[in-house]
Amino acid sequence: MKDHWLEDTAVRAAIELFSAWVEAQLAYKGLPGLAVGVVVGPELVWARGFGYADVARKTPATPDTIYRIASITKLFTAVAILQLRDQGKLQLDDPVAGHLPWFNMPNPYADAPTITIRHLLTHTAGLPREAAFPYWTDGQFPSLAQIQASVGQQVTAVPTETRFKYSNLGLSLAGAIVAQAASLPYETYVQEHILRPLGMRSTFVETIDPHHERLAVGYGRRLPGRLEREIMPFTDCQGITPAANMATTVSDLARFASFHLGDGVVGERRLLRQSTLREMQRVHWLNPDWQSGYGLGFSIARQNDKTYIGHGGAVLGYRTLLRLCPAEGTAVVVLTNADDGEPLAYVDKLFQWVVPPILAVARPKSATLPDPAWQRYVGKYRDAWGDMQILMQNGELMALDPSQPDPLLATIRFMPVAEHTFRMESESGFLSPGELAIFEVDGDGRVARIRLGNTYIERVEGW
């Protein structure tokens, strides 16, 4: 984080509050440690480690400590699929079997749509959660060849497109499609086309050496009656790699977050179309609660009147979470090395306590001085459909219907484009956002009416 930001009283107070709270959580819960980071746009603005990466050796956790991120891997698989789609090597509505002829899983639901790549990325394929092996119990993950040989022995669990049903098998299939479409091993593709361009030099797709000097030790839960935590067995995800195998740092994952907050260009290289980034981040599946759903790879949640996207990860010894707020251009990373690390609690506090004051310093609001000439537009307007009043509010020209019970629920902001010409902006898609509003002036210089898109509304003196 830039030093001058730390000089801001509100930022410093927020960081001190968060740090004191985290240190107490570690002490009272006996947690080994964690590393956190806050991203604003292209920059990792604050990051810190707490506790230990290795308790026995008293190795401190830092933003450059490596953690296994498990299912956050799925986001990289989704980016790879979308890159190949943008290159014309596949389409999201291609049947999975068209790219993987060995995908011959029986489907007992006669009316169910054919399983496509889109279904894999949105977890709406209806597939079993896992391949046909007990790898989360015995730690023996299958190879891709073993998955290929066994997939025909499994059966779809629910009909396609009837509900969200999380599936590690589904994203493993997506990774196999990446390899097939790119004519490269999955691991090689992600390394060359995502990690290297982003400068993620401390990120591993293939299984990291369990003795790597910067890898945090993975600890189990704190069990009743036991003060010490068990060191969890280390696993190689093999054929499940595209769903769960990667390892990285807060510093590296912040680069990935910044990419998703940007325009898809890194240096002089375009990794994804900007429209593709937006496509990944918007809702493709909405859950019945209308508070959560799924994009293309991203989980999506509505919380405190804000929309968050991201993904969590869980593999033995590690719990991790990456969450972004695209509307704010912010992101938070929390990586822990304990099965009861509960990263969501820290993510929530970072967004609640630390992000707002940092954002205020990063993007200070400047006082807006309206053009005095805009005063001529202020007044009342009417057509057969309703009334409109133009007002000056907070330095902007704004329109609303004062006859409504709460006129502030549907307002239009007028953004200057040229003389008498403004572009309309509104949260409501019914109020013609993006179109022009042109104030037409008579021979005396008085505003007579407004052309809103292709319609007109006349100025009136009273109601």
N, C-alpha and C positions, 0 to 999 in steps of 0.2 A: 504494500500500500504506500502511496506517496506520502512523504513525511508531513507535508503541509496540511493534509487532511486530518492527521492525528492531532493537529493543533486546534481543530474545531472542538469546542466544548461538548456539544451534543454527541458527536461521533465518539469522542473519548469516553464519555459517560456510558454510552450504549455498549461499547466494547468491554468496559470494566464490569458492567452489570452482567453481560453474557458470560464473561470469563469467570467471574465469581460463582455464577450459577453452575457452569460446567464443572468447575473444580469441586464443588460440593456434591454434584451428582456422582462424579468418579469416586470421591471419598466414601460416601454413604452407601453406594451400590457396589463398591469394590470392583469397578470397571477398570480394565487395563489402560485404555486410552482411545483417542480419536484425533482426526485432523479435519479442519473445516476451512472453507473458502467462500468468499463473497465476490461475485462477478457483476460488474456494471458495464454493459456493452462489450467492447473489445478487451477489457482489462480486468485482471484479478486484483481487486482493490484492497482486499484484506484477507489474510490467511494465517492460521496458527495451528500448531499441534498442542494437545493436552495429554498428560499422562505418558504412558510408555508404549512403544512398539514392541518391546521385549521386557517383560517385568523382571525376569531373573537377572538380566544383564543391565537393567536400568537404562535401556536405550530410549531416549525421549522420542515421542511422536512428533513429526514435523510435516509441513505441507509437501515435502519431498519423500516421505515414507510411502512405500508401495503397499497397497492393499488389493486383495482380490475383490473385484466388483461384481462378480457373478452375473445376474440378469441385466445389469446395465449394458452388458455385451449386446443385448438385443437391439439397442439403438444403433450400434455400429452395423449390425446386419441389415437393419432397415435402411440406413444410409446407402449401403452397398447396393441393395436392391433398387433404390430410387436412382442412383447413379446409372445403373445399367438400363433402367427404364428410359432415362433421359437420353441415353445413347442409342435407343431403339433396339436393344438386344433382348428385351422382353417387355411385356405389358402386364399391368397389375391384375387384369382380369383373365390372364392366361390360366388354363387349368394346370394344377401342379403336375399332373401326370404327363402333360405335354412336354415338360422339361425333365421330369424324373419318371421315365417309363416304368421303373420298378415300384412306383408308388401305387400299390394295388390293394389298399385297405378296403375291406368290404364295408358297404354302407347300407344298413338295413332300412333306411328311410327313403322310400321310393320317390317321394316328391322333393327331396332335399336338393338344392342347387349343387352343381359340380363345385368341388373345392378348388379355389383359385389362390394365386399368390396374395391377393388383397386379403383374403380370409386369414391367411397365415399371419400377416402383419397386424391385423386387428383382433386376433384371437376369436374369430367367429366361425372357424371351420368346423367346430364340433368334435375335434380330435381328442383322443385321450391326452391327459396331461403329460404323460411320459412315454418314452419308448418301452418296449416289453422286457425291461430288466429292472431289478431292485437296487439301482446304483445309489440312490439317496440313503439306502440302508447299509449296503455292504461296501460302498465306495468304489465298486468296480464298474466303471462306465463303459458302455459298448463302443466299438468302432463304428464308423459309418457303414462298413460292410456288414456288420452284425445288425445294424438298424435296417439296412436294405433287405437283408434276408428274413427279418422277423416282422416287418411292417404289415405283411399280408396276413399275419396271424392275429392282428388286432382288429377291432371293430370301432367305427365312429361312435362316440358316446351320446351325442345329441345331434339333431338335425342342423345342418349348416344354416347360418344366419338367423337362428332363433334366440341365441343368447351369447353374452360374453363368456367364454370358457378358456381360461389361461392354459397355454400348452407349450412346454419346453420342446416337445417333439415338433410342433409346428414351426418354431423358429430354427430348429436344427434342419428341417427340410428347406427352409428359406436359405440357410447358409449353403446347403448342397446345390440349390439353384444358382446362387452366386457363382460357385465354382464351375458349374456346368456352362453358364452363360458367358463367363469371362475367360474360360479355358485356363484357369489358374486355380491352385489350391485356395480355399477360403482364407486361410491365414495369410498367404502371400498377397492376396487381393487387398485385404483390409490394411495390411502394413504399407503397401505401395500406393494405394489410392486414397487412404484416409489419414492414417497416422503420420506418415512421412510428410505430406503436404502441410499438416497442421502443426508440425514440429513436436509431436508427442513422442519424445525420445525415451521416456521412462515407462512406456506402455507395452504390455505383452499380450499377444493373441494366443500364441502357443503357450503351453503351461510353463510358468516361471519356475526357475530352480528353487525348490523349497528352502535352500540354504542361502539364497541371495542375501547379501549383507544389508540391503535396504528394505527387505520384505518384513512387514509386521508379523509377529507370531499370532496365529489364530487361536483364540481361547473359547472354551465352551461356556455354557450358562453357569451362573453361581447357584449351585444346588443346595437345598436345605441341609443343614448340618455340616456343610463343608465350607471352609474359608478359602481354600485354594481352588482355582479353576483348572480344569483339565485342558491340556494342549490338544487341539483337535487334529485328527488324521488329515494328511494332505492328499488331495485327489487330483487326477488328471481327467478332464471332462471328455476328452477324445471326440467321439461323434456328436456329443452334445455341445461342443465348443461354441458354435454360433449363438447358442442360447445362454451360456453361463461361464465361460472360461477366462475372460480377460482379467488383467491386473494392471493397476495404474496408480497415479498419485493425485492429490488435490490440484497441484500445479498443472499437470497434464490435462486432467478432466475439465479444468477451467477453460482451457483452449478449445475443447470440444463444445462446451457450453457457449462460449463467445461466438463460435462458428454458427450455432443455431440461432443466435440473436442477431446475426449479421445478414449479409446479402448473398452468401454462397460463394464469394470470391475470397481466396487466400493468396496474398501476394498478387501475382498476375495470373493466377490459375483459378478457373471456376470449378469448384467441386460439385456444386448443385445449383440448379436454377433457383432464383429467389422465389419464384412461384412454387417450386417443389418444396422448399422449406416451409412455406405457408401451408401447403397441402399436407405435409407430415404433421403439422401442429394443430390442425383443425379437427373437429369431431367427425369421425367416420362411423362410430358406433356410440349411441347414447344409451346409458343404462336407465332402467325404469325410474330411478330416483331423480333423474334429471340433474344430478349434481356431479356425475362422473361418467366417464366413457373412455374411448380409445381413438387415437389418431392412427397414423401409420408408424407403428413402433412405439409411440409415446402413449403413456397413460395420461389422462386429462381429468382434472378435478376443479370444481368450483368451490371456493372457500373465501369467506369474508369479502364477498362481492368482487373477487378477482379470479381469473382463470390461470391455473398452474398446469404445466406439462412436465413430464420427467419419467423417471424409472428408478425403482429400487433394486437391490440385489441381496441375495442370501445364499451363501455357501458355507460349509462347516468352518466356523471360526471367524466369520466376517459378516457384517451387516452394513449396507451402504445405500446412499440415496443421492440422486441428482434431481434438482427441481428448478424449473425456470418459470419466470413470469414474463412472457414475451411483450405484453402491453407496456410494462415498465422498463424492459430491456435489462432485467436483472436475473441472476441465478445464484443458487447456493449449492455447495457440495459438502456432504458429510460422509466420512469414511471411518468405520469403527472396526476393531479387531476382537469382537466378542459376539457370541450368539444372542446375547440379550442387550446388544448395543443400542437398539431403538433409535436409529438415526432420525426418524421423523420428528421426535421431540426437539432435537437440536435445530433441524431445518425450520420448524415452526417458530422457534424463538429467534432465529436469525432474521427471518422475514418480518417478525413482529417488532423486534428491538433494534437490530443493527442496520438492516437495509434502509429504512426510511431516512435516518439522519445522514447516512453515506450518500444516498440518492439526492438529498437536499444540497449537499456540498458539490456533488458531481454535476448536478444540473440545476443550478440556482434559478429561481423564477425571477425574471426581470420585470420591472414595472412597465406595463404597456401603456403608451400614450396614444390615445385615439387621434385620428386626423380631425381637426375641428370642422372640416368641410362635410364630414359625415352627418353632422347635425341636421342637414337639410333632408336626410332620408327618414329621420325619426318622425313617427306619426302612426295613424290608423289606416288600415287598408281592408277592403272587403270585395268578395265576389259571391256568386250564388252558393258556393260550397261552404263558406265560413268567413271568419274574421282573422286578421293578423295585425299585430302591433309590433312596430320596429322600435327598439330601445337601445340605449347605450348602457352596457353592463360590463364592469371590470375591464374597461379599455377596448371592448369589442362591440361590434354592431350585431344585435341579436334579434330574432323574430320569435314570437310566440302567439298563442291564442289565449287572451286573458279571460275568455268566457268559460274555459275549461276548469273543472274542480281543482286541478293542480297543473297550471300551465307550464311549470318547469319540467314536466315529464316528457315533453315533446317540443324541443326548441331547435332553432336553426341558427348557426353562427355564420356570418358573412365574412369571408376572407378576401381582401382586396386583390383584384387582378389587373384592372385598368380603370380609367375614369368612368364612374357610374356602374362599374361592372365588378361583381363579386362571385366567388365560388362558394356554394352552399355546403356546409358540413353539419351533420346531425347524427346522433346515435340511432335514430330511427330510419330504417331503410325506406319507409313510406314517404319521407319528406325530401326526396330527390337529392341526397348527398352526392357531391361531385359535379352537379350541374350548375349552370350559371344563373345568377340573378342580375338583371339589368334594370337599373332605375331610369325610366324615360322622363326627360325634362321638357317642359313646354317652352314657348318663346320668352317667357318671363324668368326662366331659370328655376321654375318651381317643379318639383317632382309630381307628375300626374299619375303614374302607375308603375308597377313593377312587372317585368316579364320574368317569370319563374320557369325556366326550361322552355316549354312551348305553350305555356298558358299565361294569362294576364290577371292581375289583381289591381283594382282601382283604389286610389287614395280617397279617403272620406274625412269629413271634419269632425263627426261625432258618431256615437252609436245610435 
